[in-house]
Amino acid sequence: MIKELSEKLKPHIPLITTIGVIVAIIGLIIAILTYFHLQPDKETPQPPITPSVNIKTEPKEISTNSIDKPTIQSMTETSEVTLIPFEENGKWGYKHNGKVFILPQYDYAKEFTKEGLAKVGKSRLWGFLNKYGFIDKQGQVVIPIEYDYASNFSDNLASVRKNGKEGFINKQGEVVIPLIYDNVTEFYEGLVSVEKNGKEGFINKQGEVVIPLIYDDVWYFSESLVSVKKNDKWGYINKQGDVIIPFQYDDTYTFHEGMAGVKKDDKWGFVNKRGEVIIPLQYDWTNDFKNGLARVEKDGEYFYINKQGERVKNAD
């Protein structure tokens, strides 16, 4: 049967051969055109990619893969550069003159302080657990992001909280005052109030207890005196813990310009640093003295008085 089929096709073999050659040629032409179509046009080269940051010095390469290693563009004197926090896609970084210097990677970012450090934070557990630390202007983490709270640096110290206890660290991240207190505030005149087991007192920058933790509440030192509360009454002590003004007032302010506001039987007045009443307790509210004047309220009217208690002008 195959032999018979072969005899029938024999007259048509030249035609079949010709068709096959034509098909092969067409396929070759299509392949050649396709190849040259996919090649870049040598007459019109692709434009080079220019970096997004354009500064005089050679920038380091910024890669989104370096998300855990902050990158800052190199500059001659980074300490003099003003870096401003900015937000992008829910993350915070830092810019200088509109150019990115530290990649957006933090959930919280504060301005750089005069100490050259900035407080940054990262959120965990969908924002329910925040941790804070500090970076320098090179974008390096100087103090690990591990604290539940951190204040800004002041006089080279910052208060921090971890595991429910507070203390102080220096700019190198070293613990200067152990985290043993329930609450700490800020240093004023070399002393800071601290709280432990519901009682408050004062320590110095070496962590030494200067005034025992025996008070129910305290203000901050101003003009070498501080108002403290004991047995539901307020008085004033000095830096040695001596009582200067007895515990007799219902509320008090700090000293400003040698005068402090005190409250008794719902009326406010002013005392000097010896505890002498200079301006009688007759006002419904008072503010601190500033530039020789204090704003007060009496019978719903606000006005200013001088240090002799004389009304000098109406409040704006």
Secondary structure, DSSP 8 states (H G I E B T S, - for coil): -HHHHHHHHGGGHHHHHHHHHHHHHHHHHHHHHHHHHHS--TTS-------S---SS------GGGTTS------S-GGG---EEEEETTEEEEEETTEEEEEEEESEE----TTSEEEEEEEETTTTEEEEEEEETTS-EEEEEEESEE---BTTBEEEEETTEEEEE-TTS-EEEEEEESEE---BTTBEEEEETTEEEEE-TT--EEEEEEESEE---BTTBEEEEETTEEEEE-TT--EEEEEEESEE---BTTBEEEEETTEEEEE-TT--EEEEEEESEE---BTTBEEEEETTEEEEE-TT--EEEE--
